[in-house]
Structure formats: C-alpha cells, structure tokens
C-alpha cells in the first residue's frame, strides 16, 4: 500500500496518483506510511485536508476529502 492509498477514495477525486509521494498533510511533514496513518487517525470521514506531494520532480498540492476505505482493504 502506498501513502496515497491511505487517503482512501478522496485521493482519486483530488487527482492524486498511486506514484505520487506525500510530503505533508495539513502542514506537517510526513516521511513514512506510519506518519500518514498517525495524522489521518485524528481525522474523520468527510474531513477536508490539504496535502502536498511530489509528482516526479514537481511539487503540487491538493485538497482531499477523506472517504471510507473500501471493504476488504
């Protein structure tokens, strides 16, 4: 599972791709999947969060609305 997949269905709607690398969530740097999980654990479904990520060498940002994890994942 990549960090982007942890953002659940909201990542698709925000235009993030599986190869994108998250660098921060709500202004807090992330360096590992555990960092992402800990930051998202304090959030609820429907919360809107700002993420910064790298797509190749390009730094981008997006607003993501957190969704439910599909069953079986």
C-alpha positions in Angstrom: 0.0 0.0 0.0 1.4 3.4 -0.9 0.8 6.5 1.2 -1.6 7.9 -1.3 -3.8 4.8 -1.0 -4.2 5.6 2.7 -6.1 8.7 1.8 -8.8 6.4 0.5 -11.3 7.4 -2.1 -10.7 11.1 -1.5 -7.3 10.9 -3.3 -9.0 9.9 -6.6 -11.2 12.9 -6.5 -8.3 15.2 -5.7 -6.3 14.0 -8.7 -3.6 12.2 -6.8 -2.0 9.2 -8.5 -0.6 6.0 -6.9 3.0 7.0 -7.7 2.7 10.5 -6.0 4.8 10.9 -2.9 3.2 12.8 0.0 5.4 15.3 1.7 3.0 16.9 4.1 -0.5 16.8 5.5 -2.0 19.9 6.9 1.4 21.5 7.1 3.0 18.6 9.0 5.8 16.8 7.2 5.4 13.1 6.5 8.3 10.7 5.9 6.7 7.3 6.2 3.4 5.4 5.9 3.3 5.4 9.7 3.4 9.2 9.7 0.5 9.4 7.3 -1.6 6.9 9.3 -1.0 8.7 12.5 -2.0 12.1 11.0 -5.1 10.5 9.4 -6.1 8.7 12.6 -7.1 12.0 14.2 -9.4 12.8 11.2 -12.9 11.7 10.3 -14.6 10.6 7.1 -15.6 13.8 5.3 -12.8 15.9 6.7 -11.1 18.2 4.1 -7.4 18.2 4.4 -4.6 19.9 2.4 -1.8 17.6 1.2 1.5 18.5 -0.5 3.0 15.9 -2.7 5.6 15.2 -5.4 4.8 14.0 -8.8 8.2 13.2 -10.2 10.2 16.3 -9.5 7.2 18.7 -9.4 5.8 19.8 -6.0 2.0 20.0 -6.0 -0.8 20.5 -3.5 -4.4 19.4 -3.3 -7.4 19.4 -1.0 -8.6 15.9 -0.2 -11.9 14.9 1.3 -11.4 11.7 3.3 -13.6 8.8 2.3 -14.2 5.3 3.6 -11.7 2.6 2.9 -13.2 0.1 0.5 -14.2 -3.2 2.2 -11.5 -5.9 2.1 -8.6 -3.4 2.2 
